[in-house]
């Protein structure tokens, strides 16, 4: 990210996304199902045929609470090993920003029933916004951005970044198709997640200037990779 105009654009997008997430939260707190949520859920659920379910097994493994923590710790290790302490601190901040969605439910919305109907809210089920979507945006998105900024161009970087963004984009539809969330829960996860990600993007160059990039591994003391 270079230039004040780019930073201003990122800041503006972040504010717009945050305000949109807050507005959506106000709407869902005063309503049950929003218009279009049932047909969208039915369409995505119907697309989850057996071959697709089998293909999603690896992603299902990523969706458990324990595996999410393990993956986060492993990613922190990879970031420190390949990129250094400053990128590790940035990924650590991203991890902290996922905590509120695990502790606070902004709108008591139940999971869809097998018949895709609204049911009574059960504590510990459902959740708004989708914590898995917020996690994927902040953790996978931050990792992708760090690779694009600090990792020299290579086949590894291209493949890793493509996989990370693909997981981020697919996480929401998968959660809807598996009847774990309603579309509004997922939409809020993306809105809040990308709003927080915009704040992280703005913070990265500030930390670089503060630390003068001296906390990167020695083999990466060459100029930073070109920003995306």
Secondary structure as GFF3:
##gff-version 3
##sequence-region A 1 228
A	DSSP	alpha_helix	4	29	.	.	.	ID=ss1
A	DSSP	alpha_helix	37	46	.	.	.	ID=ss2
A	DSSP	alpha_helix	50	55	.	.	.	ID=ss3
A	DSSP	alpha_helix	57	62	.	.	.	ID=ss4
A	DSSP	alpha_helix	65	82	.	.	.	ID=ss5
A	DSSP	alpha_helix	85	103	.	.	.	ID=ss6
A	DSSP	alpha_helix	131	135	.	.	.	ID=ss7
A	DSSP	pi_helix	136	140	.	.	.	ID=ss8
A	DSSP	alpha_helix	141	150	.	.	.	ID=ss9
A	DSSP	alpha_helix	155	177	.	.	.	ID=ss10
A	DSSP	alpha_helix	183	211	.	.	.	ID=ss11
A	DSSP	three_ten_helix	218	220	.	.	.	ID=ss12
###
